[in-house]
Amino acid sequence: MAIPAMISIRKKHPNALIHLITEKKYISLLAKSKIFDRIIIDNRKDFFLKSILNLFKLLSIKYNTIIDLQNSRRTSLYNLFFRLFANSCISSSRPFAHFRYKIPPQGLETSREGLFNQLKLINIKNNKYFDYTWLKVKLKDQIIQPCVLIIPGTSNKKKQWDPKKFAEIAQYCESKKITVYVVGTKEDLSSANVILKNCKKAINKIEFSPPEVIYSIALKSSLIFSNDTGPGHIASLANNHIVWLLNDDKVSKANINENETNHKILSLSVKDITSLEVIHYIEKYKLL
C-alpha cells in the first residue's frame, strides 16, 4: 500500500539520494523497484538494542528529510532521535514531526489516501499513474488464458473467507472453461488444498508465488478473488478486476481503495458471505 507513495517521492526528487529502512524480508522485492539508492535492514524482532545502534549510524548520514511511511509507535521513537540529534525535516503522522499529518478516525480514508495526504504537506503529489513493470517477471510456464487468480490464505483467520466457498467459486469458473490459479505460501497450503481437491485442473502455485509471480499472474487474469491480505494488495497493482471478500468494518474500509476495479463484497463477518452471493455479483456486473 506504500509503494505508490514511494514512487511519488522518487518522482518529486529524481536526483536525490534516497535510502529506505525496512525489514530484511522486503529487500529483494523493493530493490527491483530502483526507487532507492540504498536499503538498510531494520528487523522488528531486533528491536530494541540493534535498532538504537542503527539509529546512531543513520544520524551520522545527516539526512535533509525523514519521511515516516510506517507511522507507528516504533517509528515515533526514531523521529524523536532525529528531532533531538539532527537537523532533518520530519514528515509523519506521529509525534515529533515538523510536518505532522493528523490521521482521521479509521475508516474515513484508506491507508494509501492517508499517506498521500501526509505527503501533500511536503509538496509531494499523488501522480495517479504508476509503473509497476519492474514487478513483472517471465514465468516458467505460460499462463493458460482465460484464467482467474484465487488467493485463499491470510495470516488473520478473522479475515479469511471459507476455503470451501473459494472451492465453489473455482468450480464455477472451471464450468465456464476458465483456468484457476491458486497462490500463497506454505502456511496457506491447507486452505489451498480444499480448492485443489475439488478442482482437478486448478494450477497450484502455493510456495512458488513470491510477489513478482503473483503480480505477473494477476496481469493475465480476467478476475482475482482475495481476502484482505498482502498478496491480494500485490495482485491489485495489476489494475485488473478483483473481488474482495471482506468483513464490513473500519479495517477493510482503511485497506481497500474505492475504484472501478475493486469490487467489495462485505458482511459483518466475512464467513457469512455465501458463494452464491459472489456468483450473483459476478454475473450482475459481467466480470467474467
N, C-alpha and C positions, 0 to 999 in steps of 0.2 A: 504493500500500500504506500510505502515511502519512495519507491523507485521513481515515480513521476516527479516528485519534489526534488530528488537528487539530480535528475536530468535537467530540471529547470534551473537549479543552482549553477550547474556547469554552463548552460546556455547564457546565463547572465554574466558569468565570469569565465569566458573561454580561455583566457591566458593565465589565470590564477593557478597557484599550486593548491590542490585540494586534497586533503587527507581524510580518510574515513576511519573511524574507530568502531569496531564491531566484533562479534564472536567469530571464532575460527571457522565454524560450520558454514558461514555465509561467504567466505572469501573466494572460493572457486567460482561461485556464481557472479559476484559483483566485480571481480577482476576482469571478467569478459566484457563488462559494460564500457570499459575505457573512460569512465567518468572520473576516476580518481588517479592521482599521481602516486599515492601510497595508501596501503591499507594496513592498519595497525590492529593487532589482536588484543581483545579485552574480553575474556570469557567471564560470564556472570558467576560461574562456580568458583572463580579465583578471587572474587570479591571477599575480603577487604584489602589485605596487605598488598597483593600484586597490583590491584587497581590503583592504590595510593602511589606505589612506585612508578607505575605507568604515568600517572598524572604529573609527577615531578619531571619526568622525561619530556612530556608534552609541553610543560611550562617553558622549557628551555628553547622550544622552537619559536616562541613569540608570535603566535597566530594573530592576524588582524581581526578575524571574525570567528566566532564559535557558533555553529548552528546546531541546536539540540533537536533532533527529529524523534528521539525516543520519548522525551518529556516524562520521565519517571522520577521517583524519589531518588533513585540511584544517580541519575544524571544531574539532578539538582545539587548534589554534593560536588560533582565535577564543576558545575557552574560557580559554586562558592569558591573553589580553589582558584579558578581563573579570575574571578572578581577580586579576590584578595591579593593574588600574587602576579597578575599580568595586566596588560592594558588592552586586552581583547574586548571587542564589542560582542555581546552575547544575545542571541535570539533564542527564545524558549518560551514555553507556557508555564514553566516552573519558577520558583523564587530565584533571585539574584540575577535575573536577566535585565539587560539595558532596554531591550525591546521585547516586552512580555505580552504574549497573546493570552487573553482571558478566555479559556475554553467554556462554551455554554454548556448547560446540562446535557448529559449523554443522551443521544438520540435526535438532537436538533440539527446536527451536522455529521457527515461521515468523517472518518479519520483522515481521508485524503483531503476533503474540503478544509478540515481544520489545519492541516499542515500548510496548505496554500494561503489560508487566512493569516497564519503566523508569518509566512514568508513575505506577504504584502507589506508588512511593517518595515522590512528592509529592502523594499522595492524589487522583489523577485516575483514575477508574474507566472500564472499558470499558462503554459504555452498551448495546452489543449491537444496538440498533436505530438505524439511521442513515438520515436523509432525504437522498436524492440528487436530489430533484425539480429542484433548480437546474441539474442537468446535462441535463435533458430539453429538447429543442428541437422546434419544429414543422418537420417535414421538408418539403422542396419537393414530393416525390412521396409519395403514400400507400403505405404498406408493404403488399405483397401477402402475405396470410397463407393457409395456414400457411407459415412460412419458417424457414430456418436461416441462421446467420451464420458465415462462414468467414474466419479471419484467418491467411493463409498465410505472411506475412513475419516476419522477425526480423532485428535487426542482428547477432546472433551466429549464424553459419551452423552452428555445432556444435549449436545447439538446434533447428534447423529440420527439420521433417518434410518429406519429399519432396513437392514441389508436384504431381507426377503422382499421388501417393496421395491428396492433397486433392481432385484432379480426380475420382478414382474414387469418393470419398465424395460429392462433389457430384452425380455421375451417379446414384448410389444414391438420393440424396434426390429428385432430379428424377423418377426412376422411380416414386416414391411421391407424385407431384404436389405436391411441396414446393418453394417458390421459394428459390433460393440467392442470398444477398447476399455479395459479396466486398469487404472493406475493407482499407485500407492507404495508405501514402504512395507517392510516385512511385518510391522505392527498391524497393518491393515489386512493381512492375509486371511484372517478368519472372516472378516466382512466380505472380502472379495470372493472367497470360496463359495459362498452362498450363490453368488451370481454365476460363477464358473461352472458349478454343478448343474445349474438349471438352463444354461445356455452353452451348448456344446461347441458352438462356433465363436464364442467370445474370445477375444485375444487378450491373454494375460500379460500385463506389463508390471505386475507387482514386483518390487525390488529392482526393476530396471527402468525406473521413471524418475530421474532427477528433474529439477525444474526445467532444464532445457528440453528434455524429452516431452514433458507434459505440455509445454508451450508449443512445441513442434507438432504434436498430435492435435492439439486444440486448433491450430491454424487450419487443419484439414477437416475438422469436424463440423458437421451440419448443426449439431446441438451438443451441449455439455450439461451434465447433471452433477450437482455437487452439494455437499453440506457446506456450512460456513467454516472453511478450513484453509490453511495456507496454500496447498496445491490448487484449490479452487480459484484463489486470487491470482495465482500464476497463470492458470488457464484463461482467466478473464482478460488478461493482457492481449490475447489473440483477437479480442473485439468481435468474437462470434457469439451467437445467442447462447445464453447459459441459464438453465433453470436452477434456482437456488431453493433448497428445502430448508426452511428456517423456523426457529422459534420467533413468535411475534413479541419481541422485547427490544429494549433500548440498545442492547449489544448488536443485534442484527442491523438495526437502523443506523448504527455508527459504522458498521463494517462494509455494507453493500451500497454502492453508489446508485443513484437514480439515473438510469439512461435506457435507451431503447433496446439494448442487448441484454440487460439484466432483468430476468423475469423472476419475481419473488413469490413463492407460494408459502404462506405463513399460517401458523396455528399457535395457540398458547403453548402447546407442546408439539414440537416437530414430529413426535412419534404418532400424533393423531392424524397427520396428513395421510390420505389413502392414495394408493397407486392409481385408482380410478380418477381421483381429482386431478392428478398430474396428467393423465392421458387426455382428459377432457380439456385441460388447459392447452396442451399441445395442439389438439385438433381445432379448438376455438381460434387460436392465433396462428394456425397453419405453420407451425415451427418445423415440421418435417414434411 
